[in-house]
Each structure stands twice: as C-alpha cells, then as structure tokens.
Amino acid sequence: MSDEPYLKLREFLDRFPIGYPKTSSGIEIKILKRLFTEEEAKIAVLINPLPDTPARIARRAKMDKKEMEKKLDLMSKKGLIFRVQRGVKYFIIQHLT
C-alpha cells in the first residue's frame, strides 16, 4: 500500500480552514488509511469544497461518470463526503474532525 495518495489527501485537507497538519508520528496518515481506500483517497482530492456533480468529478479523474457516481455514493455512505440531491446529485468534501 503506497502512502502517496494519503500524503496528497493530507495536503489537500490541510488547505481547509481547520487544517489537517503533518505530525512527527505520522498518525494522520494512519487515520486516513483506516478511513479511505487508496482509490477513495485519489478521488477525494478531486472533490471541491463546493457542491460538485459526479460528471465533473469523473472528468477530472478521467473515469466513467456512472462508475464515479457509484464510488461517490459509497464514499458518502461511509461518511467520507457529503451527498446532496436536488434533482441532480452533488458531492462535497468534508473536513475530518
């Protein structure tokens, strides 16, 4: 299991107002590995903090829209991201505190 997707996710989350800083022990990476699969970590950094559609996220990931929607739905069920549906599904990255 590579740490690279989790390092990128930590850096991405650290840009939020509350932050997700690097620690000397590396515990933040262990937490992210417990919460996210490698693929979910790669997808999470492509989700905006503002509502975003599966089609736009899929384009950024160079993935099929339907497959991306399934993955995003699963991530929202795990509590990793928010899902809002107002006719169209929107997904939002959330902070992990």
CYANA upper distance limits for C-alpha pairs under 8 A (distance plus 0.5 A):
  1 MET  CA     38 GLU  CA      8.23
  2 SER  CA     38 GLU  CA      8.30
  3 ASP  CA      7 LEU  CA      6.57
  3 ASP  CA     29 ILE  CA      8.15
  4 GLU  CA      8 LYS  CA      6.73
  5 PRO  CA      9 LEU  CA      6.64
  5 PRO  CA     38 GLU  CA      6.65
  5 PRO  CA     41 ALA  CA      6.18
  5 PRO  CA     42 LYS  CA      6.11
  6 TYR  CA     10 ARG  CA      6.52
  6 TYR  CA     29 ILE  CA      6.62
  6 TYR  CA     32 LEU  CA      6.91
  6 TYR  CA     33 LYS  CA      7.45
  6 TYR  CA     38 GLU  CA      7.84
  6 TYR  CA     41 ALA  CA      6.62
  6 TYR  CA     42 LYS  CA      8.48
  7 LEU  CA     11 GLU  CA      6.73
  7 LEU  CA     29 ILE  CA      7.47
  8 LYS  CA     12 PHE  CA      6.59
  8 LYS  CA     45 VAL  CA      7.92
  9 LEU  CA     13 LEU  CA      6.57
  9 LEU  CA     41 ALA  CA      6.58
  9 LEU  CA     42 LYS  CA      7.90
  9 LEU  CA     44 ALA  CA      7.62
  9 LEU  CA     45 VAL  CA      6.34
 10 ARG  CA     14 ASP  CA      6.49
 10 ARG  CA     20 TYR  CA      6.69
 10 ARG  CA     21 PRO  CA      7.79
 10 ARG  CA     22 LYS  CA      8.04
 10 ARG  CA     28 GLU  CA      8.07
 10 ARG  CA     29 ILE  CA      7.82
 10 ARG  CA     32 LEU  CA      8.41
 11 GLU  CA     15 ARG  CA      7.24
 11 GLU  CA     20 TYR  CA      7.93
 11 GLU  CA     21 PRO  CA      8.21
 12 PHE  CA     16 PHE  CA      8.15
 12 PHE  CA     45 VAL  CA      6.74
 13 LEU  CA     19 GLY  CA      6.62
 13 LEU  CA     20 TYR  CA      6.04
 13 LEU  CA     95 HIS  CA      7.31
 14 ASP  CA     18 ILE  CA      7.94
 14 ASP  CA     19 GLY  CA      4.44
 14 ASP  CA     20 TYR  CA      4.64
 14 ASP  CA     21 PRO  CA      6.17
 15 ARG  CA     19 GLY  CA      6.37
 15 ARG  CA     20 TYR  CA      8.23
 16 PHE  CA     20 TYR  CA      8.27
 16 PHE  CA     95 HIS  CA      7.95
 18 ILE  CA     95 HIS  CA      8.31
 20 TYR  CA     28 GLU  CA      8.25
 21 PRO  CA     28 GLU  CA      8.37
 22 LYS  CA     26 GLY  CA      7.40
 22 LYS  CA     28 GLU  CA      7.40
 23 THR  CA     27 ILE  CA      7.29
 23 THR  CA     28 GLU  CA      7.40
 26 GLY  CA     30 LYS  CA      7.31
 27 ILE  CA     31 ILE  CA      6.74
 28 GLU  CA     32 LEU  CA      6.77
 29 ILE  CA     33 LYS  CA      6.60
 30 LYS  CA     34 ARG  CA      6.75
 31 ILE  CA     35 LEU  CA      6.85
 32 LEU  CA     36 PHE  CA      6.24
 33 LYS  CA     37 THR  CA      7.03
 33 LYS  CA     38 GLU  CA      8.15
 35 LEU  CA     80 LEU  CA      8.17
 36 PHE  CA     40 GLU  CA      5.99
 36 PHE  CA     41 ALA  CA      6.19
 36 PHE  CA     80 LEU  CA      8.37
 37 THR  CA     41 ALA  CA      6.70
 38 GLU  CA     42 LYS  CA      6.84
 39 GLU  CA     43 ILE  CA      6.77
 40 GLU  CA     44 ALA  CA      6.43
 40 GLU  CA     71 LYS  CA      8.36
 40 GLU  CA     75 MET  CA      7.84
 41 ALA  CA     45 VAL  CA      7.23
 42 LYS  CA     46 LEU  CA      7.81
 43 ILE  CA     47 ILE  CA      7.49
 43 ILE  CA     61 ALA  CA      7.64
 44 ALA  CA     93 ILE  CA      7.41
 46 LEU  CA     57 ILE  CA      6.84
 46 LEU  CA     60 ARG  CA      7.30
 46 LEU  CA     61 ALA  CA      7.68
 47 ILE  CA     52 ASP  CA      7.49
 47 ILE  CA     57 ILE  CA      6.91
 47 ILE  CA     91 PHE  CA      7.88
 47 ILE  CA     92 ILE  CA      6.91
 47 ILE  CA     93 ILE  CA      6.29
 48 ASN  CA     52 ASP  CA      6.94
 48 ASN  CA     92 ILE  CA      6.62
 48 ASN  CA     93 ILE  CA      6.64
 49 PRO  CA     92 ILE  CA      5.90
 49 PRO  CA     93 ILE  CA      5.72
 49 PRO  CA     94 GLN  CA      7.52
 50 LEU  CA     92 ILE  CA      6.33
 50 LEU  CA     93 ILE  CA      8.29
 51 PRO  CA     84 VAL  CA      8.41
 51 PRO  CA     90 TYR  CA      5.76
 51 PRO  CA     91 PHE  CA      5.92
 51 PRO  CA     92 ILE  CA      5.60
 52 ASP  CA     56 ARG  CA      7.33
 52 ASP  CA     57 ILE  CA      7.57
 52 ASP  CA     90 TYR  CA      5.52
 52 ASP  CA     91 PHE  CA      5.79
 52 ASP  CA     92 ILE  CA      6.95
 53 THR  CA     57 ILE  CA      6.90
 53 THR  CA     88 VAL  CA      8.11
 53 THR  CA     89 LYS  CA      6.71
 53 THR  CA     90 TYR  CA      5.25
 53 THR  CA     91 PHE  CA      6.80
 54 PRO  CA     58 ALA  CA      6.36
 54 PRO  CA     65 LYS  CA      6.70
 54 PRO  CA     66 LYS  CA      8.47
 54 PRO  CA     68 MET  CA      6.77
 54 PRO  CA     69 GLU  CA      5.86
 54 PRO  CA     72 LEU  CA      8.00
 54 PRO  CA     89 LYS  CA      7.84
 54 PRO  CA     90 TYR  CA      7.48
 54 PRO  CA     91 PHE  CA      7.83
 55 ALA  CA     59 ARG  CA      6.70
 55 ALA  CA     65 LYS  CA      5.65
 55 ALA  CA     68 MET  CA      8.35
 55 ALA  CA     69 GLU  CA      8.42
 56 ARG  CA     60 ARG  CA      6.93
 57 ILE  CA     61 ALA  CA      6.77
 57 ILE  CA     68 MET  CA      8.12
 58 ALA  CA     62 LYS  CA      6.23
 58 ALA  CA     63 MET  CA      5.41
 58 ALA  CA     64 ASP  CA      6.62
 58 ALA  CA     65 LYS  CA      5.79
 58 ALA  CA     68 MET  CA      6.21
 59 ARG  CA     63 MET  CA      6.84
 59 ARG  CA     64 ASP  CA      8.39
 59 ARG  CA     65 LYS  CA      8.17
 63 MET  CA     67 GLU  CA      7.73
 63 MET  CA     68 MET  CA      7.06
 64 ASP  CA     68 MET  CA      6.63
 65 LYS  CA     69 GLU  CA      6.61
 66 LYS  CA     70 LYS  CA      6.88
 67 GLU  CA     71 LYS  CA      6.90
 68 MET  CA     72 LEU  CA      6.58
 69 GLU  CA     73 ASP  CA      6.53
 70 LYS  CA     74 LEU  CA      6.77
 71 LYS  CA     75 MET  CA      6.70
 72 LEU  CA     76 SER  CA      6.62
 72 LEU  CA     81 ILE  CA      8.33
 72 LEU  CA     91 PHE  CA      7.95
 73 ASP  CA     77 LYS  CA      6.73
 73 ASP  CA     83 ARG  CA      8.00
 74 LEU  CA     78 LYS  CA      6.81
 75 MET  CA     79 GLY  CA      6.90
 75 MET  CA     80 LEU  CA      5.91
 75 MET  CA     81 ILE  CA      6.61
 76 SER  CA     80 LEU  CA      6.09
 76 SER  CA     81 ILE  CA      5.30
 76 SER  CA     82 PHE  CA      6.05
 76 SER  CA     83 ARG  CA      6.54
 80 LEU  CA     93 ILE  CA      7.96
 80 LEU  CA     94 GLN  CA      7.52
 80 LEU  CA     96 LEU  CA      8.48
 81 ILE  CA     91 PHE  CA      7.26
 81 ILE  CA     92 ILE  CA      6.29
 81 ILE  CA     93 ILE  CA      5.36
 81 ILE  CA     94 GLN  CA      6.04
 82 PHE  CA     91 PHE  CA      6.06
 82 PHE  CA     92 ILE  CA      5.57
 82 PHE  CA     93 ILE  CA      6.88
 82 PHE  CA     94 GLN  CA      7.22
 83 ARG  CA     89 LYS  CA      7.32
 83 ARG  CA     90 TYR  CA      6.22
 83 ARG  CA     91 PHE  CA      5.10
 83 ARG  CA     92 ILE  CA      7.01
 84 VAL  CA     89 LYS  CA      6.32
 84 VAL  CA     90 TYR  CA      5.61
 84 VAL  CA     91 PHE  CA      6.77
 85 GLN  CA     89 LYS  CA      4.87
 85 GLN  CA     90 TYR  CA      6.53
 86 ARG  CA     90 TYR  CA      8.44
